[in-house]
Amino acid sequence: MSYFMYDVMGCAVDEPPPETMRQVLDGLANADDEHPDVSLTHESGWCLSAFRSGLLIWENPDDNSEAPGEMREVTREETLRLFGLLAVGDIASVQALPWQR
């Protein structure tokens, strides 16, 4: 499976290992209004965006049939876990979470 991340400055990182995912997430300490999030996108089109506040947005921009979902106050460790699930293509496990739409 193929996936990539965008760091807080918008630079792409192809198929980062877990430690690099952690470093990209750590970059949220430097988030600002212009660069508020980091994200991981799977080749299926599903994307998980994380914000410094703990907000997560789950969406597939290529498929307008389902509205984006949100979760708030998600811990850093849970965000890393979800990034890992998405990276290996476990869309169903991420989709099954209680996303607010």
Contacts in CASP RR format, 6 or more apart in sequence:
PFRMAT RR
TARGET T0000
AUTHOR 0000-0000-0000
METHOD contacts of the structure
MODEL  1
MSYFMYDVMGCAVDEPPPETMRQVLDGLANADDEHPDVSLTHESGWCLSA
FRSGLLIWENPDDNSEAPGEMREVTREETLRLFGLLAVGDIASVQALPWQ
R
1 42 0 8 1.000
1 43 0 8 1.000
1 87 0 8 1.000
1 88 0 8 1.000
1 89 0 8 1.000
2 15 0 8 1.000
2 42 0 8 1.000
2 43 0 8 1.000
3 15 0 8 1.000
3 40 0 8 1.000
3 41 0 8 1.000
3 42 0 8 1.000
3 43 0 8 1.000
3 86 0 8 1.000
3 87 0 8 1.000
3 89 0 8 1.000
4 12 0 8 1.000
4 13 0 8 1.000
4 14 0 8 1.000
4 15 0 8 1.000
4 16 0 8 1.000
4 40 0 8 1.000
4 41 0 8 1.000
5 12 0 8 1.000
5 13 0 8 1.000
5 16 0 8 1.000
5 20 0 8 1.000
5 21 0 8 1.000
5 24 0 8 1.000
5 38 0 8 1.000
5 39 0 8 1.000
5 40 0 8 1.000
5 41 0 8 1.000
5 83 0 8 1.000
6 12 0 8 1.000
6 13 0 8 1.000
6 38 0 8 1.000
6 39 0 8 1.000
6 41 0 8 1.000
7 13 0 8 1.000
7 24 0 8 1.000
7 27 0 8 1.000
7 38 0 8 1.000
8 24 0 8 1.000
8 27 0 8 1.000
8 28 0 8 1.000
8 30 0 8 1.000
8 31 0 8 1.000
8 35 0 8 1.000
8 37 0 8 1.000
8 38 0 8 1.000
9 35 0 8 1.000
10 35 0 8 1.000
13 20 0 8 1.000
13 24 0 8 1.000
15 87 0 8 1.000
16 24 0 8 1.000
18 80 0 8 1.000
18 84 0 8 1.000
21 40 0 8 1.000
21 80 0 8 1.000
21 83 0 8 1.000
21 84 0 8 1.000
21 87 0 8 1.000
22 80 0 8 1.000
24 38 0 8 1.000
25 38 0 8 1.000
25 50 0 8 1.000
25 76 0 8 1.000
25 79 0 8 1.000
25 80 0 8 1.000
25 83 0 8 1.000
27 38 0 8 1.000
28 37 0 8 1.000
28 38 0 8 1.000
28 50 0 8 1.000
28 51 0 8 1.000
28 52 0 8 1.000
29 52 0 8 1.000
31 37 0 8 1.000
31 51 0 8 1.000
31 52 0 8 1.000
36 51 0 8 1.000
36 52 0 8 1.000
37 49 0 8 1.000
37 50 0 8 1.000
37 51 0 8 1.000
37 57 0 8 1.000
38 49 0 8 1.000
38 50 0 8 1.000
39 47 0 8 1.000
39 48 0 8 1.000
39 49 0 8 1.000
39 50 0 8 1.000
40 47 0 8 1.000
40 48 0 8 1.000
40 83 0 8 1.000
40 84 0 8 1.000
40 86 0 8 1.000
40 87 0 8 1.000
41 47 0 8 1.000
42 86 0 8 1.000
42 87 0 8 1.000
42 89 0 8 1.000
42 91 0 8 1.000
44 60 0 8 1.000
44 89 0 8 1.000
44 91 0 8 1.000
45 60 0 8 1.000
45 61 0 8 1.000
45 62 0 8 1.000
45 63 0 8 1.000
46 58 0 8 1.000
46 59 0 8 1.000
46 60 0 8 1.000
46 86 0 8 1.000
46 91 0 8 1.000
46 94 0 8 1.000
47 57 0 8 1.000
47 58 0 8 1.000
47 59 0 8 1.000
47 60 0 8 1.000
47 61 0 8 1.000
48 56 0 8 1.000
48 57 0 8 1.000
48 58 0 8 1.000
48 82 0 8 1.000
48 83 0 8 1.000
48 86 0 8 1.000
48 94 0 8 1.000
49 56 0 8 1.000
49 57 0 8 1.000
49 59 0 8 1.000
50 56 0 8 1.000
50 74 0 8 1.000
50 79 0 8 1.000
50 83 0 8 1.000
51 57 0 8 1.000
53 72 0 8 1.000
53 73 0 8 1.000
54 72 0 8 1.000
54 73 0 8 1.000
54 74 0 8 1.000
54 75 0 8 1.000
54 79 0 8 1.000
55 70 0 8 1.000
55 71 0 8 1.000
55 72 0 8 1.000
55 74 0 8 1.000
56 70 0 8 1.000
56 71 0 8 1.000
56 72 0 8 1.000
56 74 0 8 1.000
56 79 0 8 1.000
56 82 0 8 1.000
57 68 0 8 1.000
57 69 0 8 1.000
57 70 0 8 1.000
58 68 0 8 1.000
58 69 0 8 1.000
58 70 0 8 1.000
58 71 0 8 1.000
58 94 0 8 1.000
58 95 0 8 1.000
58 97 0 8 1.000
58 99 0 8 1.000
59 66 0 8 1.000
59 68 0 8 1.000
59 69 0 8 1.000
60 66 0 8 1.000
66 101 0 8 1.000
67 101 0 8 1.000
68 101 0 8 1.000
69 99 0 8 1.000
69 100 0 8 1.000
69 101 0 8 1.000
70 99 0 8 1.000
70 100 0 8 1.000
70 101 0 8 1.000
71 97 0 8 1.000
71 98 0 8 1.000
71 99 0 8 1.000
71 100 0 8 1.000
74 82 0 8 1.000
82 94 0 8 1.000
82 97 0 8 1.000
84 90 0 8 1.000
85 93 0 8 1.000
85 94 0 8 1.000
86 94 0 8 1.000
END
